[in-house]
Amino acid sequence: MAAASGTTWQPQEEGFKEICGLLEQQMSPTSDKSQIWQQLQHYSHFPDFNNYLAFIFARAEGKSVDVRQAAGLLLKNNLRTAFKNMPPANQQYIKSELLPSLGAADRHIRSTTGTIISVLVQIDGVAGWPELLQALVNSLDSNDINHMEGAMDALSKICEDVPQLLDSDISGLSDRPITVFLPRFLLLFQSPHATIRKLSLSSVNQFIMLMPKVLYLSMDKYLQGLFLLANDPAPEVRKLVCAAFVQLIEVRPAFLEPHLRNVIEYILQVNKDPDEEVALEACEFWSAYFDAQLPPENLREFLPRLIPVLLSNMVYADDDESLLEAEVWCLVHLQIHYGQDIKPRFHSSRFHGSEDGEDDDDEDIVNMWNLRKCSAAALDILSNVFGDDILPMLMPVVQTKLSNTSDEAWKEREAAVLALGAIAEGCLNGLFPHLSEIITFLIPLLDDKYPLIRSISCWTLSRFSKYIVQGTDHPEGREQFNKILMGLLRRVLDDNKRVQEAACSAFATLEEEAAEELAPCLEIILQHLMCAFGKYQRRNLRIVYDAIGTLADAVGGELNQPRYLEILMPPLIEKWQQIPNSDKDLFPLLECFTSIAQALGTGFASFAQPVFQRCITIIQSQQLAKVDPASAGLQYDREFIVCSLDLLSGLAEGLGTSFESLVSQGNLRDLLLQCCLDDAPDVRQSAFALLGDLARVCSIHLRPRLTEFLDVATKQLDTSKLKETISVANNACWAIGELAIKVQKEISPVVLSVVSCLVPILQHAEGLNKSLIENSAITLGRLAWVCPELVSPHMEHFMQAWCFALSMIRDDIEKEDAFHGLCAMVKANPSGAMNSLVFMCKAIASWHEIRSEDLHKEICLVLQGYKQMLKDGAWEQFMSALEPSVKDKLLKYQV
């Protein structure tokens, strides 16, 4: 397959025919794809194989477009791995063959040319291919539609993939490439060809974030171009106009401010566009506007027109996937579908401390983003911004939709129920006087004949959970709560899987809010959930696990009664025994057991041994699979390790010191150390959570490798890597504090290393996770308590930031430990806190009530010590400068 001699490469007839033949066979539906693939791989070892592909793609006029395109796509894939190592002559040949194809007569060839060129630019930049830029400029200026479209196709792909390369200085060129191209793009907004208008606009839009100088200076022309294209006959162009306005309002709102009224008018108009994708892009504008924190008042006058549009767009479209699926389900719900396509689900690692973000469980049921969901999200945002002011515009429309009970209007009724759920948070005050009435209206809809009305009613009722639970302290409210509870439990056993999913999610939300209020109903709740457990197919089983886990978290020890355990545990244990260790269906079951173990406490003891042993086995087999999948007999998946570590944490938390008897039987300590050293952050995160739990309940088993645990935990606090692995650092920090309390002076070798990591975290707290700040402050205090002689000489460097962090922590045992450390340090080095006395007094004043008499006495002694140090009226002067609220709180310490 050697190349012909001479300067220009030429293909040999035999090689050309063979490769074309293989490409033709590959497209045949009956061919053996793997054999053809092996033969193509064999050819790829010849140095000029990619030259053949380029030749077939660019010049094989006698071959079908499909064969040529297949050659082009194979060439593109090969270039990603092979281009850098090709002989320069071959690189040059491929590039030279591609440029004439920009203007090919066939649209598919032009498009594939653009794709290959973009890949080459990603690999090799533009500096090494000066002919490319000139060819693109010539094509754009040629007035030949094929050349113009081919060049724009290539440029739009480059702009999408690597826009920064076009906004870079290139040696030998006086201007950056974008300076040459952008004025041409703007001119092409006026092209009579929709494809050119679309490609030129999408190319400019890619630079809004980068904002090169040429775009900044051409902003007026760009905006004029957008308004010119605003009512373009091509929907894909209108969609890009909306996308431009959404991006500009997000990142460069100042440019739009002079035109804001016009932009809002336009977005309002296209929010009703007959093309749903255009309307969806327009609808994104409303949330982007508020994310940019622009003045809400600019939108107020448009609300009477905007709200009806959003409501109208919340009605299910005829081709909505949920609608079609619900209708199909109604026809075939008696047939059992095995092995249906199940979306992957991800376990989130265990986290110690206050979570900053809340899980957003309010997402509608099917996960595809569409106009309906975007409109509901926009209404939710409007309700949070404008509150009850939107109700006079909204409620009459909602009431009209709800009052039309005809079969034809069911989608309108469903949208009205969705709207009530969307405004549940933002308009709660205005809805409050009518809430009992609204909820009374919604309860019967749980039994509506239309499954999507049943499912949305579950969701909307769950949005009012707080109100529903607060009402249980009077008889009418308790009766309403019971009706909703029973209604949701009936829907948990619905025949429609969409309704099952909505009901389980809504029930989990209600459980979280109701907590111990559920105790009297536990038996009937468990009966329904375990009935669902037997009825549900694979995908929805995970939602039952979640509902059971949430129930356990909500009612805690109430669950620990034989009559409840007899309903709950046998089906779960049977499932536990059925699922093999390598099956991902184990994840939600492991999570469910984690919650149950924590809730039952020592009541879980009779189930603990096999659960503990299985977790150990899973971790061992996965650690083996990581290095040798063949020996392990399974593929490595770290989520098995994460879930198992978290369940072991749940067992430690639930069983307390009796967990020690399980740990003493196995090699958990060595496995855990290996997990603490793992390269995956989520494995380390769960490993350090378990390390802290083990420190609490059986630290004696950690002692033989204590130094190694402390060293690896300290390394997680390296501030240079903090942002990427903040949750790992958080748990490692917490674990060090727990170990310090248990092992006392044995922690001294790492104390100063840890303190040197914690101080920068406290001093640069802005932008960091709230929990990490709290845990850093507590761990610093615990280290100071056990080793005051080591920490106190350095206290003046961190007292202010530390005391500020302590003042933000809620009263609990961990805060007590930290203040014991504060007192121990001050006792060892009183002058070290003198310059931070105001901050220390504020931290002391942050206590609502100190339950520990010992700590109360220690704080009294500390304050009295400073009172004696500050003589000649200095103490009185200091006290008079404190804020009155702080001064009042210090009175209880007898100063």
TORBA-585225 format. One record per residue (C-alpha): residue in one letter; x, y, z. Coordinates in steps of 0.001 Angstrom, whole numbers, padded with zeros to 6 digits, always signed. Layout:
AXYZ...
This chain:
M+000000+000000+000000A+003034+002207-000483A+002665+005673-001914A+003795+006403-005448S+007125+008134-005792G+007203+011870-006426T+006263+014908-004409T+002469+014485-004384W+000965+011379-002840Q-001178+009238-005170P-003380+006281-004190Q-002829+002830-005658E-005835+001351-007445E-005796-001873-005421G-005750-000137-002006F-008431+002309-003146K-010764-000520-004223E-010196-002591-001075I-010945+000280+001313C-013999+001415-000685G-015213-002183-000676L-014892-002414+003095L-016745+000881+003575E-019551-000328+001301Q-019798-003622+003207Q-019858-001794+006519M-023038+000016+005458S-024810-003200+004525P-027326-004178+007216T-026385-007884+006923S-022585-007508+007123D-020379-008756+009964K-019478-005379+011494S-016821-006689+013879Q-014911-008469+011075I-014963-005354+008860W-013858-003264+011819Q-010886-005617+012386Q-009882-005321+008720L-010095-001522+008856Q-007979-001600+012026H-005436-003728+010142Y-005260-001128+007339S-004877+001668+009852H-001347+000429+010618F-000242+001542+007121P+001198+005073+007325D-000857+006357+004359F-004214+004755+005302N-005637+008160+006306N-004469+009604+002963Y-006664+007005+001232L-009612+008012+003407A-009018+011687+002558F-008783+010848-001158I-011991+008747-001126F-013806+011456+000819A-012663+014397-001316R-012241+012930-004813A-014081+009622-005268E-016773+011227-007411G-017849+007847-008812K-018664+006488-005346S-021905+007133-003438V-022072+010058-001021D-022656+007538+001780V-019306+005802+001105R-017479+009127+000858Q-019084+010367+004061A-018186+007092+005846A-014549+007620+004766G-014691+011191+006099L-016106+010201+009473L-013560+007388+009876L-010816+009880+008948K-012122+012325+011583N-012003+009638+014303N-008519+008481+013274L-007121+012020+013248R-007988+012481+016917T-005437+009817+017902A-003064+009632+014912F-002596+013154+013520K+000214+014296+015826N+002376+011276+014920M+001821+011375+011140P+004640+012281+008751P+004342+016021+007927A+003824+015232+004228N+000731+013160+005066Q-000607+015860+007377Q-000186+018385+004581Y-001826+016106+002009I-004950+015610+004171K-005275+019334+004816S-004881+020173+001118E-007615+017671+000130L-010083+019076+002653L-010047+022735+001588P-011592+022265-001922S-014341+020130-000332L-015619+023188+001569G-017494+024106-001612A-018586+020564-002592A-021900+020309-004426D-023331+017861-001883R-024464+019302+001471H-023450+016174+003437I-019887+016325+002081R-019667+020038+002992S-020924+019324+006518T-018490+016432+007077T-015664+018651+005749G-016556+021236+008388T-016517+018574+011118I-013064+017256+010091I-011624+020780+009808S-012906+021633+013305V-011255+018472+014711L-007941+019385+013039V-008137+022912+014475Q-008784+021454+017946I-005728+019186+017564D-003293+021521+015841G-004615+025073+016212V-004886+027542+013327A-001332+028857+013365G-000014+025734+011638W-002583+025974+008834P-002438+029498+007397E-004106+028343+004138L-007259+027459+006117L-008022+031005+007275Q-007467+032385+003772A-009630+029656+002206L-012447+030405+004696V-012286+034154+003981N-012238+033545+000212S-015238+031195+000468L-017254+033674+002557D-016501+036464+000039S-017167+034320-003037N-020965+034795-003376D-021078+031083-004300I-023722+029610-001990N-022011+026202-001672H-018649+027740-000744M-020260+030204+001643E-022315+027517+003362G-019332+025119+003586A-017103+027821+005122M-019823+028909+007561D-020463+025292+008561A-016755+024792+009379L-016515+028133+011186S-019648+027540+013253K-018166+024231+014450I-014807+025851+015279C-016647+028658+017110E-018628+026101+019089D-015685+023819+019932V-012719+026193+020377P-013856+029840+020108Q-010829+030998+022118L-008476+029927+019276L-010063+032504+016964D-009608+035183+019630S-005852+034646+019987D-002807+036382+018543I-001251+034322+015751S+002294+034959+014571G+002430+036240+011017L-001093+037740+011201S-001705+041375+012013D-005181+040699+013444R-006779+037985+015511P-008888+035709+013265I-012157+036768+014930T-011438+040399+013977V-011476+039310+010326F-014479+036992+010593L-016886+038836+012891P-017732+041739+010494R-018428+039105+007796F-020679+037127+010175L-022682+040276+010944L-023104+041020+007216L-024321+037470+006636F-027232+038076+009052Q-028828+039622+005930S-028223+036619+003662P-031282+035428+001700H-030344+031840+002711A-031709+030650+006068T-028793+028220+006626I-026246+031055+006270R-028239+033297+008635K-028463+030478+011182L-024746+029544+011021S-023502+033145+011159L-025735+033990+014143S-024821+030826+016061S-021120+031629+015442V-021399+035136+016910N-023421+033851+019880Q-020483+031606+020839F-018422+034726+021652I-020831+036401+024094M-019053+034817+027075L-015541+035542+025737M-016522+039023+024485P-013554+039704+022177K-012731+043371+021594V-014185+043325+018070L-017588+042114+019354Y-017528+044662+022188L-016942+047448+019660S-019554+046019+017247M-022253+045535+019883D-024647+048078+018327K-024384+046330+014944Y-024890+042942+016609L-028017+044135+018436Q-029361+045727+015218G-028752+042365+013534L-030642+040548+016286F-033660+042847+015918L-033461+042402+012133L-033610+038608+012572A-036195+038722+015367N-039096+037724+013127D-037109+035566+010725P-039262+033009+008853A-036868+030198+009937P-037647+028964+013459E-034037+027885+014072V-032959+031533+013510R-035645+032883+015885K-034480+030343+018460L-030899+031647+018167V-032111+035259+018547C-033787+034260+021824A-030644+032370+022901A-028575+035519+022253F-030866+037659+024416V-030820+035026+027185Q-027003+034892+027148L-026643+038674+027006I-029007+039188+029949E-027008+036594+031925V-023480+037855+031274R-023679+041356+029733P-027006+042882+030853A-025642+046445+030509F-025694+046109+026691L-029411+045298+026725E-030504+047932+029235P-031145+050693+026660H-033264+048243+024631L-034816+046344+027534R-038444+047251+026848N-038115+046146+023222V-036375+042927+024240I-039052+042075+026829E-041821+042835+024304Y-040115+040567+021792I-039536+037699+024258L-043158+037959+025362Q-044251+037667+021721V-042032+034639+020900N-042937+032953+024172K-046134+032154+022191D-044239+031066+019053P-045922+028161+017211D-042546+026386+017214E-042128+024920+020711E-038312+025069+020642V-038428+028815+019941A-040998+029322+022711L-038832+027265+025109E-035723+029330+024364A-037758+032527+024915C-039119+031180+028195E-035559+030701+029519F-035259+034513+029472W-037404+035030+032580S-035271+032967+034951A-032078+034360+033358Y-033384+037899+034007F-033792+037250+037725D-030548+035263+037978A-028805+038393+036710Q-030373+040250+039695L-031868+042954+037505P-034628+045185+038921P-037900+043207+039127E-039876+046431+038643N-038904+046494+034948L-041076+043402+034480R-044038+044350+036636E-046075+046053+033899F-045693+042974+031659L-047037+040497+034245P-050721+040700+033176R-049637+039546+029694L-046846+037171+030747I-048733+035079+033309P-051500+033900+030927V-048800+032941+028378L-046965+030849+030988L-050212+029179+032060S-051104+028417+028474N-047657+026882+027900M-048017+024706+031007V-050725+022659+029305Y-049365+019326+028052A-048444+019452+024360D-050110+016711+022298D-046739+015094+021586D-045384+015342+025141E-043604+012109+026141S-045399+011994+029509L-048776+012218+027798L-048000+009465+025329E-046503+007259+028024A-049504+007726+030339E-051914+006889+027522V-049941+003785+026536W-049774+002757+030191C-053540+002954+030549L-053845+000456+027683V-051177-002000+028763H-050764-001654+032534L-051705-005300+033055Q-048684-006454+031078I-045457-006695+033063H-042416-005102+031444Y-039145-006669+032488G-035742-005107+032088Q-037060-001782+030870D-034550+000934+030246I-033622+002255+033660K-031855+005576+034055P-028587+005317+035999R-028873+006688+039499F-026094+008088+041636H-025604+007769+045358S-024310+010913+047037S-021581+010272+049598R-022105+010751+053316F-021544+014293+054544H-020986+015492+058112G-022397+018879+058974S-024942+021362+057711E-025635+021006+053988D-025527+024304+052102G-027704+023290+049174E-031025+021537+049427D-031946+018620+047221D-034354+019836+044616D-036943+017083+044679D-039624+019283+043179E-038698+018449+039615D-041614+017213+037571I-041738+013531+036912V-040235+012955+033459N-036715+014290+033226M-036800+015883+029792W-036768+019684+029968N-039551+021179+027888L-041741+024273+027509R-044227+023062+030115K-041580+022640+032818C-039724+025803+031878S-043000+027778+032115A-043807+026263+035518A-040270+027110+036714A-040709+030693+035459L-044035+030979+037316D-042352+029643+040479I-039655+032345+040169L-042229+035090+039507S-044167+034002+042602N-041008+034209+044717V-040097+037642+043333F-043510+039342+043220G-045252+037226+045869D-048992+037741+046285D-049074+040562+043704I-049415+037973+040921L-052502+036307+042425P-055128+038721+040969M-053744+038002+037462L-053310+034276+038016M-056153+032945+040153P-059096+033876+037875V-057438+031927+035020V-056662+028970+037340Q-060239+028946+038666T-061667+029025+035123K-059497+026086+034082L-060373+024096+037216S-064118+024709+036870N-064241+023211+033359T-064879+019567+034211S-065416+018276+030666D-063257+015383+029459E-061831+017516+026633A-060504+020058+029167W-058577+017644+031396K-055193+018976+030227E-056276+022528+031149R-057298+021312+034625E-053977+019508+035013A-052054+022692+034105A-054062+024659+036697V-053103+022146+039409L-049458+022428+038291A-049741+026236+038578L-050994+025972+042173G-047974+023825+043015A-045600+026231+041256I-046779+029230+043344A-047096+027269+046623E-043902+028725+048053G-043894+032293+046705C-047583+033114+047232L-048168+031247+050475N-049293+034329+052409G-051883+035334+049822L-053112+031756+049433F-053190+031161+053194P-056807+032231+053866H-057963+029922+051037L-055542+027031+051580S-057943+024779+053442E-060429+025239+050584I-057721+024646+047915I-056527+021469+049633T-060109+020240+050062F-060495+020730+046306L-057241+018900+045507I-057858+015789+047652P-060527+014242+045342L-058232+014837+042347L-055956+012146+043818D-058632+009724+042564D-059246+011421+039179K-059717+009110+036192Y-056837+010790+034316P-053454+009473+035562L-051602+012742+034904I-054135+014659+037020R-053610+012108+039798S-049822+012472+039555I-049749+016301+039480S-052197+016445+042410C-049736+014358+044441W-046938+016824+043645T-048997+019954+044308L-050287+018665+047655S-046689+017861+048665R-045764+021501+048004F-048171+022483+050799S-046743+019888+053229K-045628+022426+055824Y-049117+023953+056039I-050795+020521+056062V-048626+019332+058981Q-048981+022585+060953G-052752+022120+060841T-052647+018811+062728D-052912+020539+066119H-056677+021055+065631P-059292+018380+064734E-060200+019680+061231G-056530+019907+060294R-055831+016423+061642E-058749+015066+059617Q-057416+016781+056463F-053897+015429+057144N-055295+011887+057470K-057260+012223+054217I-054136+013375+052347L-052023+010649+053953M-054507+007947+052948G-054998+009509+049493L-051265+009449+048820L-050970+005883+050122R-053762+004826+047738R-051831+006439+044884V-048635+004676+046002L-050541+001515+044989D-051816+003027+041697D-051551+000870+038565N-049870+003695+036657K-046113+003880+037225R-046044+007665+036668V-048593+008075+039471Q-046701+005609+041680E-043557+007691+041248A-045307+011000+041966A-047119+009554+044995C-043961+008072+046527S-042036+011309+046032A-044906+013385+047453F-045240+010997+050380A-041482+011269+051103T-041841+015097+051167L-044795+014834+053564E-042843+012361+055751E-039924+014791+056126E-042279+017545+057241A-044535+015395+059468A-041795+013426+061303E-043194+012114+064610E-046771+013044+063558L-046615+009851+061472A-046128+007596+064510P-049842+006803+065069C-050178+005778+061392L-046997+003707+061148E-048696+000347+060757I-050916+001364+057848I-048054+003288+056186L-045761+000253+056384Q-048478-002044+055053H-048960+000185+051989L-045225+000665+051365M-044486-003050+051647C-047452-003818+049371A-045911-001401+046814F-042594-003150+047387G-044188-006371+046162K-046028-004700+043277Y-043531-002275+041718Q-041294-002994+038775R-037571-002470+038975R-037352+001230+038162N-039945+002369+040688L-038651+000085+043449R-035918+002609+044198I-038611+005197+045013V-040169+002810+047550Y-036721+002345+049122D-036447+006126+049328A-039901+006430+050942I-039016+003699+053501G-035650+005354+054229T-037283+008767+054611L-039908+007240+056930A-037140+005759+059097D-035352+009146+059216A-038642+010867+060098V-039920+008635+062914G-036573+007377+064261G-036871+005108+067298E-040677+004880+066970L-039983+002268+064291N-038263-000008+066805Q-041321-002062+067771P-041759-005775+066970R-045118-005345+065183Y-043588-002795+062789L-040400-004770+062216E-042445-007853+061338I-044056-005927+058462L-040924-004060+057361M-037922-006359+057619P-038820-009772+056065P-039467-008416+052507L-036348-006220+052673I-034175-009107+053889E-035594-011375+051193K-034680-008762+048540W-031262-008282+050211Q-030590-012006+049816Q-031806-012124+046185I-029635-009304+044786P-026032-010278+043956N-023102-008157+045156S-022421-006830+041655D-026003-005671+040885K-026600-001911+040928D-030107-002514+042298L-028256-002973+045596F-027478+000793+045864P-030932+002047+046897L-031350-000962+049216L-028024-000180+050936E-029170+003437+051382C-032501+002265+052750F-030779-000033+055274T-028533+002887+056316S-031587+004933+057368I-033232+001921+059070A-030051+001089+061021Q-029792+004679+062272A-033500+004781+063197L-033610+001421+065015G-030391+002027+066932T-029601-001038+069015G-032879-002529+067725F-030993-003299+064505A-028566-005560+066377S-030299-008801+065345F-029888-007898+061641A-026426-006342+061950Q-024000-009275+061570P-024942-010351+057977V-025292-006715+056877F-021865-005821+058290Q-020231-008880+056737R-021742-008212+053320C-020492-004609+053311I-016969-005858+054098T-017215-008468+051314I-018424-005868+048771I-015604-003438+049632Q-012993-006235+049417S-014255-007534+046069Q-014454-004030+044585Q-010938-003174+045747L-009745-006366+044054A-011757-005563+040905K-010018-002182+040740V-006607-003831+040232D-007620-007197+038753P-011183-007441+037366A-010546-010956+036031S-009730-012408+039494A-012603-010526+041110G-015016-011738+038443L-016619-008291+038142Q-016028-004784+036786Y-014957-002125+039300D-017684+000347+040279R-016767+002620+043165E-020411+003364+043987F-020590-000091+045630I-017782+000979+047977V-019387+004351+048724C-022795+002805+049560S-021184+000094+051713L-019078+002610+053663D-022178+004726+054271L-024160+001724+055513L-021298+000858+057903S-021492+004476+059145G-025234+004039+059676L-024568+000837+061641A-021926+002566+063782E-024281+005455+064475G-027232+003167+065247L-025482+000465+067283G-023121+002774+069160T-020473+001041+071253S-021979-002397+070518F-020660-001948+066956E-017245-002752+068451S-018007-006486+068585L-018521-006528+064778V-015379-004501+064038S-013238-006788+066194Q-014037-009776+063946G-012778-008442+060604N-010260-006321+058749L-012394-003171+058468R-009534-000982+059728D-007183-001943+056869L-009922-001717+054224L-010916+001709+055552L-007356+003024+055382Q-007191+001878+051760C-010453+003774+051068C-009066+006905+052781L-006161+006726+050298D-008416+006162+047255D-008050+008494+044272A-011830+009055+043959P-013116+011966+046112D-016528+010365+046795V-014872+007201+048178R-012612+009307+050427Q-015574+011426+051529S-017506+008379+052769A-014341+006800+054194F-013598+009814+056425A-017227+009917+057555L-016858+006295+058692L-013471+007074+060286G-015156+009736+062445D-017998+007365+063352L-015500+004632+064331A-013542+007158+066406R-016744+007809+068362V-017711+004189+069061C-014570+002013+068948S-011403+004118+068596I-009378+001302+070183H-009497-000595+066875L-008009+002374+065000R-005019+002802+067325P-002626+000313+065607R-002719+002488+062438L-003633+005805+064041T-000613+007679+062665E-001461+006644+059092F-005119+007657+059485L-004140+011037+060914D-001550+011680+058196V-003935+010927+055337A-006760+012940+056977T-004448+015951+057402K-003449+015802+053715Q-007116+016346+052747L-006985+019822+054335D-004434+021148+051835T-005947+024532+050959S-004567+024526+047394K-006910+021640+046450L-009817+022568+048695K-012293+023873+046148E-012488+020578+044178T-012718+018285+047212I-014437+020428+049828S-016713+017629+051076V-013733+015304+051556A-011917+018012+053543N-015068+018610+055594N-015365+014957+056646A-011610+014538+057229C-011620+017643+059431W-014577+016317+061450A-012900+012875+061814I-009667+014435+063161G-011721+016269+065808E-013529+013064+066818L-010192+011203+067049A-008656+013995+069135I-011376+013653+071794K-010819+009889+072016V-007042+009462+071716Q-006119+012678+073584K-002327+013280+073642E-001686+010582+071016I-002815+013155+068461S+000009+015549+069329P+002341+014611+066373V-000114+016091+063838V-001612+018943+065886L+000459+021782+064416S+000134+020468+060831V-003646+020365+061213V-003820+023812+062854S-001690+025291+060037C-004309+023963+057561L-007371+025038+059564V-006292+028642+060180P-006280+029658+056457I-009737+028067+056067L-011096+030208+058919Q-009297+033347+057736H-010609+033047+054162A-014058+031711+054908E-015964+033666+052266G-017089+031416+049430L-016331+028236+051393N-018844+025655+052524K-020592+026608+055803S-020099+023124+057203L-016340+023161+056565I-016025+026450+058490E-017988+024992+061426N-016029+021736+061469S-012714+023622+061202A-013654+025789+064201I-014774+022768+066261T-011732+020629+065391L-009384+023520+066194G-011122+023808+069584R-010894+020074+070244L-007152+020064+069431A-006709+023050+071761W-008598+021192+074498V-006402+018063+074361C-003087+019821+073556P-003374+023447+074791E+000402+023667+075314L+000928+023094+071547V-001849+025308+070185S-001917+028279+072597P+001468+029826+071575H-000052+030496+068106M-003501+031663+069192E-003103+035380+068465H-002801+034501+064738F-006257+032989+064543M-008355+034118+067535Q-010497+036667+065672A-011425+034446+062722W-011885+031437+065012C-014143+033266+067491F-016210+034663+064623A-016724+031109+063284L-017608+029804+066778S-020243+032511+067176M-022070+031134+064094I-022406+027555+065422R-025656+026344+067000D-025591+025095+070605D-024588+021429+070822I-022017+019069+072331E-019469+019801+069571K-019643+023530+070323E-019113+022703+074007D-015925+020804+073124A-014632+023776+071124F-015263+026180+074045H-013478+023817+076446G-010543+024276+074027L-010956+028055+074070C-010837+028101+077876A-007836+025739+077989M-005883+027971+075568V-006701+031186+077400K-005612+029556+080664A-002290+028566+079043N-001703+031912+077276P-004038+034699+078502S-002193+037479+076630G-002720+035629+073318A-006423+036548+073304M-006100+040103+074626N-006350+041752+071175S-009354+039600+070285L-011335+040064+073477V-014324+041651+071692F-014569+038672+069289M-014249+036237+072188C-017059+037953+074112K-019294+037843+071007A-018580+034112+070647I-019477+033537+074317A-022653+035617+073867S-023698+033383+070934W-024744+030647+073417H-028467+030454+074138E-027817+028109+077042I-024740+026192+078160R-025937+022878+079568S-022535+021790+080892E-021993+023217+084395D-018243+022659+084055L-018037+024730+080878H-020171+027488+082411K-017753+027686+085354E-014709+027704+083028I-016112+030637+081006C-016882+032538+084227L-013242+032050+085320V-011908+033202+081927L-013968+036418+081965Q-013157+037113+085607G-009467+036603+084779Y-009614+039321+082115K-011582+041581+084450Q-008691+041348+086937M-006089+041909+084198L-007815+045073+082935K-007305+047441+085894D-008026+051126+086553G-011406+051239+084852A-010156+049516+081649W-012606+046580+082096E-015583+048939+082580Q-014475+050901+079509F-014206+047671+077506M-017681+046513+078619S-019302+049848+077778A-017978+049598+074185L-019697+046207+073618E-023033+045982+071820P-025892+046035+074374S-027109+042550+073356V-023626+041078+073930K-023269+042894+077264D-026654+041565+078441K-025708+037983+077608L-022396+038258+079513L-024246+039147+082754K-024955+035457+083425Y-021181+034883+083773Q-020993+037148+086848V-018967+039958+085263
